[in-house]
């Protein structure tokens, strides 16, 4: 068996899904636990070497900076 493209054809099982608490794609289905926040545990999983923010609920409604916000429609007065 070669190590290249043919062996990647066997990678068709889903092991991780999106976590209910932190929203990251790190909830292991068979282990029933999130590797990022440790979901079934009541306390958040926290290590000193982790630098990514765990809670992403506040980010869901934020718009990216490169997209402009539509302030007015056609025919209406623009307020600056």
C-alpha positions as CSV (number, residue, x, y, z in Angstrom):
1,X,0.0,0.0,0.0
2,X,1.4,3.4,-0.9
3,X,1.5,6.4,1.4
4,X,0.1,9.0,-1.0
5,X,-3.3,9.7,-2.6
6,X,-4.7,6.1,-2.5
7,X,-4.4,5.8,1.3
8,X,-6.4,9.0,1.8
9,X,-9.4,7.3,0.2
10,X,-9.9,5.5,3.4
11,X,-10.4,8.7,5.4
12,X,-14.2,8.7,5.2
13,X,-15.4,8.3,8.8
14,X,-16.5,11.2,10.9
15,X,-14.8,11.3,14.2
16,X,-15.4,15.0,15.3
17,X,-18.5,17.2,15.0
18,X,-19.3,20.7,16.1
19,X,-19.4,21.1,19.9
20,X,-22.5,22.3,21.6
21,X,-20.8,24.5,24.1
22,X,-17.8,26.1,22.4
23,X,-18.9,25.8,18.7
24,X,-15.6,24.3,17.5
25,X,-15.3,21.2,15.4
26,X,-13.7,19.2,18.1
27,X,-16.5,17.1,19.8
28,X,-15.5,13.4,19.5
29,X,-18.5,11.2,18.8
30,X,-17.2,7.9,20.2
31,X,-15.5,9.5,23.3
32,X,-18.5,11.8,23.9
33,X,-16.3,14.7,24.8
34,X,-15.0,17.9,23.3
35,X,-11.2,18.1,23.0
36,X,-11.3,21.9,23.1
37,X,-13.5,22.6,26.1
38,X,-14.2,19.2,27.6
39,X,-18.0,19.6,27.1
40,X,-19.7,17.0,29.4
41,X,-17.5,18.3,32.3
42,X,-19.0,21.2,34.1
43,X,-15.8,23.3,34.1
44,X,-14.1,24.4,30.9
45,X,-11.0,22.5,29.9
46,X,-8.1,25.0,30.2
47,X,-4.4,24.6,29.6
48,X,-1.7,27.3,29.7
49,X,-0.4,26.4,26.2
50,X,-3.8,26.9,24.5
51,X,-4.0,30.4,22.9
52,X,-7.2,30.2,20.9
53,X,-10.3,31.6,22.5
54,X,-12.6,28.8,23.7
55,X,-16.0,30.5,23.8
56,X,-17.0,31.6,20.4
57,X,-20.7,32.4,21.1
58,X,-20.0,36.2,21.0
59,X,-18.4,35.9,17.6
60,X,-21.4,34.5,15.8
61,X,-23.1,37.9,15.2
62,X,-20.0,39.8,14.4
63,X,-19.3,40.9,10.8
64,X,-15.9,40.7,9.3
65,X,-14.0,44.0,8.9
66,X,-13.5,43.7,5.2
67,X,-17.3,43.7,4.5
68,X,-19.2,46.9,4.3
69,X,-22.4,47.4,6.2
70,X,-25.4,48.5,4.1
71,X,-26.7,51.6,5.7
72,X,-29.4,52.7,3.4
73,X,-31.5,51.4,0.5
74,X,-32.1,52.9,-2.9
75,X,-34.3,56.0,-2.8
76,X,-34.1,56.6,0.9
77,X,-32.2,59.4,2.6
78,X,-28.8,58.6,3.9
79,X,-27.9,59.7,7.4
80,X,-24.3,60.2,8.2
